[in-house]
Amino acid sequence: MRRAAAVIGLLVLLFSPATAALAGGPFSNWSAVVVAGDFRAQSGGPTEAFDNARRDVSKALAAMGFETSAIQQFSVRPERYPADAPGRAEARAIYDALRTKAQTAKSGCLFYISTHGSPEGVILGQQLLRPHLLAAMLNDACPARPSVVVISACFSGVFIPPLQRPDRLILTAARPDRASFGCGESDTYPFFDACFLSAAPSAKDFATLGAGVQACVARKEKETGAEPASEPQIWVGPALRPMLPLYAFNRTQTKAP
């Protein structure tokens, strides 16, 4: 009886989602969406900062071990970027893409957006993507699996309470009551996205990446005199926290830009 139980336990372990993911890399069966939600700088003029972040964060995710074919990009000006072929950044299109890809890539989901924000939500083209709407989109499209949500925008800490789930990690560019920086016409990336990209190659998982981003943003703000400090936030669900060692980044591929 004990032997039979042991065999059953081994089979459960062998065919669990985490073990199956490890067979081809921990993120090989994840879906990912990366969004540039605006094209306007703080001045109102155009900026490439958000689309630069979209493009290069997607490359960084591939370097971490995400399948390139599973990373879907969205822009408010998709016609400007034929090489990347992003979809148009609209809530319905993003939700449909998440849900469709998650039907085949069932191990986990990642959502990343770089844009402007307010205490009510973040800019998504002509729309305002509110925290509870994003939570509903992700909960419905990616049920019963781990997820990572990264919000690069002013006041993005407002997203943490509605998005909290035991199996989710949330990383935001600012506290609920603080702006973030680096969204000018001449900026290559917002500060947070630049730090995400610079910290990614040496991070072992999303928790250490979040800590690296926090330290990097603090340095950049001090060096440039940007204040008050944005204080990027990281929250890790209790069910996901002990599992993070299973989701180590793949370092066999080309490093992120």
C-alpha positions, 0 to 999 in steps of 0.5 A: 500500500505504501509503495502504491502511494509512493508511485502515485505521489511520484506520478503527480510530481512528474506531471505537475505543471511546475515539473512539466515547465522545467522540462523545457525551461520554467517559462517555456509554456507561459504566455506574455503580453507587453504593451506600450499604452501611450506615445505622448511625453509629459510635454504632450509631444511625441516620445518613443520611450514607451514603444522602446520599452515594449520592444526591448522588454520583449527581447529581455523576456526571450532572454529570460526563457520565454518563448518568442512566439508566446510574447505578444506586443501591443502599441497605440501606433502599431503601423509605425513598427512593422518589424515588431508587428504589434497589435493595437493597444486596446483592452478588448484586443489584449484580453482576447490575446491573453485568453487565446494564448493561455489556452495553449500556453497553460503554465503561467501568464505575464502582463507588462505595460509601459505608459502614463498613469494616474490614481485612477488607472493607466492610459491605454490609447484612448482608454483608461485601464482601471485596476479592477478591470485589469484584475478581471481580465487577468483572472478570467484569461489566466485562471489557476496558474502563476502570473507576473504583472508589471505596471510601469506608470505613475501612481501604479501602486494603486494596482496592487490591492485589486491584483493580489492573488496567492499565485501572483507577483506584482511589480509597479513603478511607483507607490500609489501616491507617487509619480514615476520619471523618464517620460520626456520626448528625448528619453529612450525609456522611462526610468523604471523600464530602463532599470528593468532592462539593466537589472534583468541580465544579472537577476536570477528570478522576478523577486531579485529582478524587482529588488534590482529595479528598486535599487536602480530607480533610487540611484537614477532619481538621486543622480537626476534630482527627480523627487519625490522618490517614486519608490517602486513596489513589489508584492509576491503572493504567499503561494508563489513565494516558495515556488520562485526558485523553480522559476529561475531565468534561463541564461543560455540565450542572448542577454537582454539589450 
